Amino acid sequence: MRWLLRLHDGLTNASFWGATVAVAYLTLVTAWEVFGRYALQAPSDWAPDTAAVSFAMITFLAAPMLTRNTGHARMTFIAEKASPETALWLNRFVLFLGMAACGLCAWYGIAETARQVTRGVKMIAVTPIPKWVVTGVIAYSLISMALYFLRHLAATFRSPAR
């Protein structure tokens, strides 16, 4: 079981590096587009389209790392006012909701990605980019986040102080 957790963490580290590469790509492509448009008077067709894909990659390749490190948005003001026992159960409920929401959206994302692959759906843009490239990353991110919510939830039963 531990090797599966390490594999999940390793995949999350790799996807975070992918997000980092996407940030570098977005920076370079945007700089090139500005230079090409204003200095060379020759805007590119592909830069705006690939930059939009890069934005999605940055977001959804980094999101599992945020969830792993509990960097996701949390409103704790109610739990902070509650008794420790109530706060623990509120935390468990919120973690369960996060897991369920991400899992449900991932299930839909997987189905939609499969549909896009089988039908060859492309984004409506100048540059024909397969749509499944983005929806596949979104589905991966949601699956990974659901697993991290599950892991955090399980940890509250092993160590109630969490």
LUMTI-277005 format. One record per residue: x, y, z of N, C-alpha, C, O in turn. Coordinates in Angstrom, 3 decimals. Layout:
REM LUMTI-277005
X Y Z X Y Z X Y Z X Y Z
...
This chain:
REM LUMTI-277005
0.812 -1.196 0.000 0.000 0.000 0.000 0.860 1.267 0.000 0.548 2.247 -0.676
1.956 1.224 0.779 2.830 2.402 0.859 3.431 2.752 -0.509 3.630 3.925 -0.824
3.715 1.734 -1.310 4.286 2.010 -2.620 3.284 2.744 -3.512 3.681 3.557 -4.347
1.989 2.464 -3.342 0.962 3.191 -4.097 0.928 4.660 -3.683 0.791 5.548 -4.524
1.055 4.904 -2.378 1.077 6.288 -1.891 2.316 7.020 -2.412 2.236 8.182 -2.810
3.456 6.333 -2.406 4.687 6.942 -2.935 4.551 7.191 -4.438 5.017 8.210 -4.949
3.917 6.263 -5.135 3.692 6.440 -6.574 2.792 7.661 -6.823 3.057 8.465 -7.717
1.752 7.784 -6.038 0.850 8.934 -6.156 1.605 10.233 -5.893 1.451 11.201 -6.637
2.419 10.260 -4.842 3.205 11.457 -4.526 4.223 11.747 -5.627 4.444 12.906 -5.977
4.845 10.702 -6.176 5.802 10.888 -7.262 5.146 11.453 -8.512 5.708 12.323 -9.177
3.962 10.960 -8.830 3.220 11.476 -9.975 2.825 12.937 -9.743 2.844 13.748 -10.668
2.473 13.255 -8.513 2.136 14.640 -8.177 3.358 15.539 -8.326 3.249 16.646 -8.853
4.513 15.081 -7.871 5.745 15.863 -8.046 6.039 16.087 -9.530 6.399 17.190 -9.939
5.882 15.035 -10.329 6.135 15.144 -11.766 5.151 16.111 -12.423 5.539 16.913 -13.273
3.887 16.035 -12.031 2.907 16.939 -12.643 3.158 18.381 -12.214 2.893 19.307 -12.980
3.669 18.584 -10.992 4.002 19.943 -10.571 5.158 20.492 -11.408 5.173 21.673 -11.754
6.126 19.631 -11.730 7.193 20.053 -12.632 6.623 20.370 -14.016 7.090 21.289 -14.689
5.621 19.612 -14.431 4.949 19.915 -15.694 4.308 21.292 -15.671 4.345 22.020 -16.663
3.720 21.646 -14.531 3.141 22.989 -14.375 4.232 24.049 -14.453 4.029 25.119 -15.027
5.375 23.750 -13.881 6.496 24.687 -13.928 6.977 24.892 -15.366 7.265 26.016 -15.777
7.061 23.814 -16.113 7.440 23.911 -17.526 6.387 24.711 -18.294 6.731 25.502 -19.172
5.122 24.514 -17.973 4.052 25.265 -18.641 4.150 26.755 -18.336 3.847 27.579 -19.199
4.570 27.116 -17.121 4.773 28.535 -16.780 5.899 29.107 -17.632 5.774 30.202 -18.181
7.004 28.360 -17.743 8.125 28.823 -18.570 7.688 28.969 -20.028 8.024 29.951 -20.690
6.934 27.978 -20.520 6.444 28.038 -21.895 5.557 29.260 -22.098 5.715 29.992 -23.075
4.626 29.481 -21.175 3.723 30.626 -21.294 4.497 31.935 -21.304 4.179 32.841 -22.074
5.501 32.038 -20.462 6.311 33.252 -20.398 7.041 33.490 -21.716 7.022 34.597 -22.255
7.681 32.448 -22.227 8.433 32.583 -23.473 7.524 32.863 -24.668 7.834 33.711 -25.504
6.416 32.157 -24.745 5.497 32.352 -25.880 4.875 33.748 -25.846 4.721 34.392 -26.884
4.526 34.201 -24.666 3.951 35.546 -24.557 4.980 36.599 -24.942 4.660 37.548 -25.658
6.212 36.440 -24.473 7.271 37.388 -24.849 7.506 37.369 -26.357 7.646 38.418 -26.985
7.549 36.162 -26.931 7.733 36.048 -28.373 6.580 36.714 -29.133 6.804 37.412 -30.122
5.382 36.499 -28.677 4.213 37.069 -29.354 4.250 38.593 -29.316 3.965 39.247 -30.319
4.597 39.157 -28.166 4.694 40.621 -28.049 5.788 41.146 -28.977 5.586 42.125 -29.694
6.943 40.491 -28.957 8.047 40.899 -29.832 7.642 40.772 -31.303 7.852 41.692 -32.094
7.065 39.631 -31.657 6.665 39.416 -33.045 5.593 40.388 -33.508 5.627 40.867 -34.641
4.657 40.672 -32.646 3.546 41.554 -33.013 4.000 43.006 -33.177 3.632 43.668 -34.148
4.794 43.495 -32.233 5.126 44.916 -32.245 6.469 45.239 -32.897 6.591 46.268 -33.562
7.469 44.392 -32.724 8.772 44.683 -33.317 8.857 44.184 -34.766 9.388 44.874 -35.637
8.338 43.004 -35.007 8.426 42.424 -36.345 7.181 42.657 -37.191 7.178 42.376 -38.389
6.129 43.169 -36.569 4.848 43.376 -37.261 4.325 42.075 -37.870 3.706 42.080 -38.934
4.585 40.947 -37.171 4.169 39.629 -37.672 3.651 38.775 -36.512 4.375 37.925 -35.992
2.394 39.001 -36.106 1.854 38.174 -35.014 1.714 36.717 -35.459 1.507 36.423 -36.636
1.830 35.835 -34.501 1.700 34.408 -34.824 0.248 33.967 -34.691 -0.555 34.601 -34.008
-0.063 32.868 -35.360 -1.400 32.287 -35.240 -1.491 31.373 -34.025 -2.533 31.301 -33.372
-0.407 30.679 -33.724 -0.408 29.609 -32.741 -0.215 30.074 -31.305 -0.673 29.399 -30.384
0.441 31.195 -31.087 0.787 31.611 -29.720 -0.431 31.813 -28.807 -0.429 31.301 -27.688
-1.460 32.533 -29.238 -2.606 32.693 -28.331 -3.302 31.372 -28.003 -3.758 31.173 -26.877
-3.383 30.476 -28.978 -4.048 29.186 -28.753 -3.263 28.308 -27.786 -3.829 27.729 -26.860
-1.948 28.215 -28.010 -1.143 27.381 -27.118 -0.981 28.023 -25.745 -0.805 27.313 -24.755
-1.037 29.342 -25.665 -0.971 30.016 -24.361 -2.211 29.677 -23.532 -2.111 29.480 -22.321
-3.365 29.607 -24.173 -4.589 29.247 -23.456 -4.506 27.824 -22.916 -4.938 27.555 -21.795
-3.956 26.923 -23.705 -3.778 25.544 -23.242 -2.782 25.525 -22.086 -2.961 24.785 -21.118
-1.748 26.330 -22.189 -0.741 26.398 -21.136 -1.344 26.874 -19.814 -0.981 26.368 -18.752
-2.254 27.834 -19.871 -2.934 28.283 -18.646 -3.653 27.119 -17.964 -3.574 26.962 -16.745
-4.348 26.313 -18.748 -5.052 25.157 -18.179 -4.064 24.160 -17.588 -4.309 23.599 -16.521
-2.959 23.940 -18.271 -1.952 23.001 -17.775 -1.367 23.485 -16.450 -1.186 22.699 -15.520
-1.076 24.770 -16.371 -0.517 25.333 -15.142 -1.465 25.080 -13.979 -1.054 24.599 -12.923
-2.718 25.402 -14.177 -3.706 25.264 -13.113 -3.881 23.823 -12.680 -3.786 23.507 -11.494
-4.136 22.956 -13.633 -4.538 21.596 -13.276 -3.369 20.645 -13.026 -3.567 19.578 -12.444
-2.181 20.996 -13.442 -1.026 20.183 -13.076 -0.493 20.566 -11.694 0.172 19.762 -11.040
-0.782 21.781 -11.255 -0.334 22.228 -9.926 -1.357 21.935 -8.826 -0.983 21.820 -7.659
-2.615 21.814 -9.169 -3.677 21.640 -8.160 -3.485 20.423 -7.256 -3.736 20.541 -6.056
-3.055 19.255 -7.758 -2.850 18.130 -6.838 -1.805 18.425 -5.750 -1.955 17.986 -4.610
-0.751 19.166 -6.104 0.267 19.513 -5.102 -0.337 20.411 -4.022 -0.029 20.257 -2.840
-1.180 21.331 -4.420 -1.840 22.192 -3.435 -2.721 21.375 -2.502 -2.736 21.608 -1.293
-3.445 20.433 -3.054 -4.314 19.595 -2.230 -3.480 18.699 -1.321 -3.819 18.499 -0.154
-2.410 18.171 -1.850 -1.510 17.326 -1.041 -0.985 18.090 0.170 -0.910 17.544 1.271
-0.619 19.366 -0.039 -0.049 20.187 1.034 -1.110 20.988 1.789 -0.782 21.935 2.503
-2.366 20.613 1.634 -3.527 21.301 2.225 -3.488 22.803 1.947 -3.818 23.621 2.806
-3.083 23.138 0.744 -3.046 24.535 0.334 -4.334 24.980 -0.331 -4.432 26.116 -0.795
-5.331 24.090 -0.384 -6.608 24.437 -0.989 -7.359 25.411 -0.078 -7.072 25.508 1.115
-8.300 26.114 -0.645 -9.073 27.102 0.113 -9.876 26.423 1.209 -10.587 25.448 0.964
-9.755 26.944 2.409 -10.502 26.389 3.544 -11.015 27.543 4.387 -10.298 28.505 4.660
-12.252 27.428 4.786 -12.851 28.434 5.673 -13.007 27.770 7.036 -13.910 26.962 7.250
-12.127 28.119 7.938 -12.041 27.415 9.217 -12.669 28.173 10.381 -12.592 27.717 11.522
-13.284 29.312 10.117 -13.770 30.131 11.229 -14.831 29.422 12.071 -14.906 29.659 13.276
-15.641 28.570 11.477 -16.655 27.837 12.255 -15.977 26.754 13.092 -16.266 26.602 14.279
-15.080 26.009 12.466 -14.389 24.937 13.184 -13.525 25.488 14.319 -13.365 24.831 15.348
-12.975 26.672 14.144 -12.138 27.271 15.189 -12.948 27.639 16.427 -12.409 27.677 17.534
-14.215 27.905 16.250 -15.089 28.263 17.377 -15.726 27.035 18.029 -16.249 27.117 19.141
-15.679 25.921 17.345 -16.335 24.698 17.843 -15.416 23.954 18.813 -14.224 24.238 18.923
-16.015 22.999 19.503 -15.222 22.145 20.394 -14.289 21.285 19.535 -14.548 21.103 18.345
-13.212 20.755 20.119 -12.282 19.922 19.324 -12.970 18.732 18.649 -12.663 18.404 17.503
-13.891 18.095 19.352 -14.611 16.943 18.781 -15.458 17.370 17.584 -15.448 16.711 16.544
-16.188 18.473 17.734 -17.022 18.978 16.635 -16.155 19.437 15.473 -16.483 19.182 14.314
-15.052 20.110 15.773 -14.143 20.587 14.726 -13.579 19.416 13.928 -13.436 19.503 12.709
-13.260 18.327 14.613 -12.746 17.142 13.938 -13.774 16.590 12.959 -13.437 16.262 11.822
-15.025 16.487 13.395 -16.072 15.947 12.520 -16.412 16.915 11.389 -16.747 16.480 10.288
-16.333 18.208 11.642 -16.523 19.180 10.559 -15.413 19.032 9.520 -15.672 19.055 8.317
-14.190 18.881 9.988 -13.066 18.687 9.080 -13.259 17.414 8.252 -13.038 17.416 7.041
-13.666 16.345 8.901 -13.912 15.094 8.182 -15.009 15.257 7.137 -14.902 14.735 6.028
-16.059 15.982 7.497 -17.169 16.204 6.565 -16.697 17.000 5.346 -17.046 16.672 4.212
-15.908 18.038 5.583 -15.410 18.870 4.488 -14.462 18.064 3.591 -14.517 18.176 2.366
-13.602 17.261 4.200 -12.709 16.419 3.408 -13.498 15.406 2.581 -13.154 15.139 1.430
-14.557 14.841 3.168 -15.401 13.910 2.427 -16.090 14.620 1.263 -16.159 14.080 0.158
-16.599 15.827 1.509 -17.235 16.580 0.419 -16.242 16.893 -0.699 -16.578 16.781 -1.878
-15.029 17.283 -0.333 -13.999 17.553 -1.339 -13.698 16.320 -2.164 -13.583 16.389 -3.388
-13.569 15.172 -1.475 -13.312 13.915 -2.164 -14.470 13.566 -3.106 -14.250 13.193 -4.258
-15.681 13.687 -2.613 -16.855 13.332 -3.422 -17.007 14.264 -4.619 -17.273 13.806 -5.730
-16.841 15.561 -4.401 -16.982 16.522 -5.500 -15.915 16.303 -6.568 -16.222 16.282 -7.761
-14.665 16.140 -6.141 -13.589 15.905 -7.108 -13.779 14.562 -7.814 -13.544 14.449 -9.017
-14.203 13.551 -7.064 -14.429 12.239 -7.671 -15.538 12.261 -8.706 -15.402 11.683 -9.784
-16.637 12.928 -8.377 -17.757 13.020 -9.318 -17.357 13.793 -10.574 -17.663 13.374 -11.690
-16.680 14.906 -10.390 -16.240 15.693 -11.546 -15.199 14.923 -12.363 -15.179 15.027 -13.589
-14.341 14.156 -11.699 -13.353 13.344 -12.408 -14.042 12.282 -13.257 -13.642 12.032 -14.394
-15.076 11.660 -12.702 -15.821 10.647 -13.452 -16.389 11.259 -14.726 -16.296 10.661 -15.799
-16.977 12.448 -14.614 -17.503 13.140 -15.790 -16.357 13.509 -16.737 -16.492 13.383 -17.955
-15.236 13.963 -16.180 -14.090 14.354 -17.000 -13.519 13.188 -17.781 -13.126 13.345 -18.937
-13.469 12.019 -17.159 -12.973 10.819 -17.848 -13.905 10.456 -19.009 -13.452 10.147 -20.111
-15.199 10.500 -18.743 -16.175 10.180 -19.800 -16.074 11.177 -20.951 -16.136 10.794 -22.119
-15.919 12.450 -20.618 -15.834 13.483 -21.652 -14.518 13.362 -22.433 -14.501 13.532 -23.652
-13.436 13.074 -21.740 -12.145 12.886 -22.412 -12.224 11.713 -23.384 -11.751 11.810 -24.517
-12.815 10.612 -22.947 -12.967 9.445 -23.822 -13.810 9.786 -25.053 -13.488 9.365 -26.165
-14.877 10.541 -24.857 -15.728 10.951 -25.983 -14.937 11.809 -26.967 -15.052 11.640 -28.180
-14.133 12.730 -26.438 -13.361 13.614 -27.305 -12.287 12.855 -28.077 -12.005 13.174 -29.232
-11.693 11.859 -27.442 -10.681 11.051 -28.122 -11.319 10.257 -29.257 -10.800 10.248 -30.373
-12.443 9.590 -28.981 -13.071 8.747 -30.003 -13.638 9.564 -31.163 -13.677 9.084 -32.295
-14.069 10.772 -30.895 -14.650 11.606 -31.959 -13.640 12.559 -32.594 -13.944 13.213 -33.591
-12.437 12.640 -32.017 -11.424 13.530 -32.589 -11.768 14.998 -32.444 -11.478 15.795 -33.337
-12.381 15.365 -31.332 -12.806 16.749 -31.114 -11.585 17.647 -30.951 -10.643 17.318 -30.230
-11.623 18.780 -31.632 -10.541 19.764 -31.526 -11.117 21.080 -31.012 -12.310 21.351 -31.147
-10.247 21.882 -30.426 -10.684 23.188 -29.939 -10.982 24.092 -31.122 -10.354 23.990 -32.176
-11.940 24.971 -30.931 -12.269 25.924 -31.990 -11.271 27.070 -31.871 -11.440 27.979 -31.057
-10.247 27.010 -32.684 -9.175 27.997 -32.659 -8.452 27.936 -33.997 -8.746 27.083 -34.834
-7.519 28.836 -34.189 -6.734 28.842 -35.423 -5.861 27.595 -35.486 -5.747 26.958 -36.534
-5.247 27.251 -34.357 -4.390 26.070 -34.278 -5.229 24.879 -33.827 -5.797 24.919 -32.736
-5.325 23.826 -34.627 -6.144 22.670 -34.232 -5.451 21.851 -33.137 -4.519 21.095 -33.409
-5.914 22.012 -31.919 -5.372 21.292 -30.765 -6.453 20.335 -30.280 -7.588 20.754 -30.054
-6.120 19.048 -30.116 -7.124 18.104 -29.608 -7.624 18.545 -28.231 -6.831 18.867 -27.345
-8.916 18.554 -28.067 -9.511 19.018 -26.819 -9.210 18.087 -25.650 -9.177 18.521 -24.499
-8.989 16.804 -25.946 -8.743 15.843 -24.876 -7.444 16.133 -24.138 -7.263 15.682 -23.007
-6.538 16.878 -24.762 -5.287 17.240 -24.094 -5.600 18.014 -22.812 -4.992 17.772 -21.770
-6.532 18.928 -22.896 -6.899 19.734 -21.727 -7.832 18.959 -20.799 -7.606 18.929 -19.589
-8.867 18.339 -21.338 -9.813 17.637 -20.464 -9.167 16.431 -19.788 -9.551 16.064 -18.677
-8.199 15.820 -20.445 -7.478 14.709 -19.820 -6.681 15.178 -18.612 -6.652 14.497 -17.586
-6.037 16.329 -18.722 -5.285 16.889 -17.597 -6.239 17.284 -16.469 -5.927 17.093 -15.294
-7.383 17.826 -16.825 -8.376 18.185 -15.799 -8.846 16.927 -15.070 -8.939 16.917 -13.843
-9.141 15.873 -15.820 -9.591 14.618 -15.195 -8.504 14.046 -14.290 -8.791 13.615 -13.173
-7.254 14.039 -14.766 -6.147 13.559 -13.922 -6.081 14.356 -12.624 -5.967 13.785 -11.540
-6.152 15.670 -12.744 -6.057 16.539 -11.573 -7.162 16.250 -10.571 -6.908 16.173 -9.369
-8.365 16.094 -11.049 -9.497 15.828 -10.158 -9.381 14.465 -9.484 -9.724 14.322 -8.311
-8.901 13.462 -10.219 -8.688 12.140 -9.619 -7.646 12.242 -8.511 -7.847 11.736 -7.407
-6.546 12.894 -8.816 -5.467 13.029 -7.839 -5.929 13.806 -6.612 -5.616 13.430 -5.482
-6.666 14.879 -6.830 -7.166 15.668 -5.702 -8.144 14.854 -4.860 -8.111 14.932 -3.632
-9.010 14.079 -5.500 -9.943 13.225 -4.751 -9.168 12.232 -3.891 -9.541 11.982 -2.744
-8.093 11.666 -4.437 -7.273 10.733 -3.659 -6.595 11.427 -2.482 -6.490 10.847 -1.401
-6.136 12.657 -2.677 -5.519 13.373 -1.554 -6.553 13.725 -0.486 -6.261 13.645 0.707
-7.751 14.110 -0.901 -8.802 14.346 0.094 -9.087 13.063 0.876 -9.266 13.105 2.093
-9.128 11.927 0.182 -9.329 10.640 0.845 -8.180 10.340 1.811 -8.414 9.879 2.928
-6.963 10.596 1.394 -5.813 10.359 2.265 -5.852 11.248 3.501 -5.558 10.794 4.606
-6.214 12.514 3.315 -6.335 13.423 4.472 -7.461 12.965 5.403 -7.330 13.024 6.626
-8.560 12.511 4.812 -9.690 12.016 5.616 -9.262 10.791 6.410 -9.546 10.705 7.604
-8.589 9.849 5.775 -8.136 8.640 6.476 -7.177 8.995 7.615 -7.189 8.359 8.669
-6.353 10.010 7.391 -5.396 10.416 8.426 -6.097 10.943 9.677 -5.557 10.834 10.778
-7.293 11.511 9.518 -8.003 12.014 10.709 -8.483 10.874 11.589 -8.718 11.081 12.779
-8.636 9.682 11.042 -9.047 8.535 11.836 -7.856 7.843 12.500 -8.001 7.200 13.540
-6.689 7.980 11.893 -5.476 7.425 12.484 -4.938 8.331 13.578 -4.461 7.854 14.608
-5.014 9.635 13.357 -4.459 10.599 14.289 -5.463 11.736 14.480 -5.434 12.702 13.717
-6.344 11.652 15.467 -7.389 12.661 15.647 -6.863 14.075 15.865 -7.625 15.029 15.706
-5.611 14.246 16.218 -5.078 15.586 16.439 -4.962 16.376 15.159 -4.814 17.597 15.203
-5.026 15.716 14.024 -4.857 16.397 12.733 -6.030 17.257 12.374 -6.031 17.890 11.319
